[in-house]
Amino acid sequence: MIKRWLSNLGKTRPDMAKGCNEKLDWQFIKFIISTYFPRKKEMKARFADLQKSDPEKVIVILKSKHEIEGYLLNVMG
């Protein structure tokens, strides 16, 4: 979060609406702290439920851009 904020300070990232400059304030930091781990735990439970309901289903969890690129290269290549 901090790295992204510093590298885009005063700019609009491509994934943001035009004119919506990068910013970091206490309200946003509190939001991240209070929601990140509960959402991560919830998604883990949801994936487990999906796996139980359909054991044939393959769930792939990619944690970095490098993993995403490698996965896509294997799938498309």
Phi and psi in degrees as a GROMACS rama.xvg file:
@    title "Ramachandran Plot"
@    xaxis  label "Phi"
@    yaxis  label "Psi"
@TYPE xy
-67.8084  -41.5098  ILE-2
-59.6451  -45.9001  LYS-3
-62.3549  -41.58  ARG-4
-62.7219  -46.8132  TRP-5
-65.2449  -39.8806  LEU-6
-75.5175  -15.6833  SER-7
-119.28  13.0785  ASN-8
-54.3843  124.176  LEU-9
78.3587  6.20597  GLY-10
-117.959  166.816  LYS-11
-105.199  118.568  THR-12
-67.6421  154.589  ARG-13
-59.6073  -26.8405  PRO-14
-89.3563  8.13605  ASP-15
-112.39  159.275  MET-16
-66.5424  149.252  ALA-17
-57.778  134.262  LYS-18
83.2536  -0.388534  GLY-19
-97.5577  89.2752  CYS-20
-72.7977  151.373  ASN-21
-60.7062  134.78  GLU-22
-149.584  160.472  LYS-23
-140.301  117.446  LEU-24
-131.662  169.729  ASP-25
-60.0737  -38.8752  TRP-26
-59.5427  -42.1733  GLN-27
-69.1397  -40.9465  PHE-28
-61.2591  -44.2854  ILE-29
-61.5584  -40.2762  LYS-30
-59.9015  -46.509  PHE-31
-62.9763  -46.4682  ILE-32
-63.2825  -41.2216  ILE-33
-81.7628  -16.0023  SER-34
-114.644  -22.165  THR-35
-60.6872  -57.15  TYR-36
-68.0312  -41.2543  PHE-37
-61.2401  -39.7076  PRO-38
-66.9164  -38.9505  ARG-39
-63.3259  -43.8704  LYS-40
-64.4124  -42.2853  LYS-41
-63.1554  -42.299  GLU-42
-65.9805  -37.4579  MET-43
-61.7544  -42.5524  LYS-44
-65.9484  -40.3589  ALA-45
-63.98  -41.5153  ARG-46
-63.4765  -40.865  PHE-47
-62.6791  -41.5601  ALA-48
-62.7975  -42.8797  ASP-49
-61.6566  -41.9664  LEU-50
-64.2329  -39.9426  GLN-51
-66.1988  -40.9403  LYS-52
-71.3242  -26.2038  SER-53
-147.117  87.1096  ASP-54
-59.6637  -18.6133  PRO-55
-78.175  -17.7867  GLU-56
-68.1818  134.326  LYS-57
-101.66  125.159  VAL-58
-111.599  123.33  ILE-59
-112.779  124.519  VAL-60
-111.322  117.272  ILE-61
-110.008  128.754  LEU-62
-109.437  -2.60977  LYS-63
-150.388  164.808  SER-64
-60.3591  -38.2399  LYS-65
-61.4037  -45.2187  HIS-66
-63.9524  -40.4021  GLU-67
-62.9523  -47.9859  ILE-68
-60.8124  -43.9954  GLU-69
-63.3293  -41.2922  GLY-70
-63.6581  -47.3155  TYR-71
-62.9332  -39.2875  LEU-72
-61.4271  -40.9162  LEU-73
-68.3401  -38.8479  ASN-74
-72.4117  -43.1366  VAL-75
-88.5815  -24.9133  MET-76
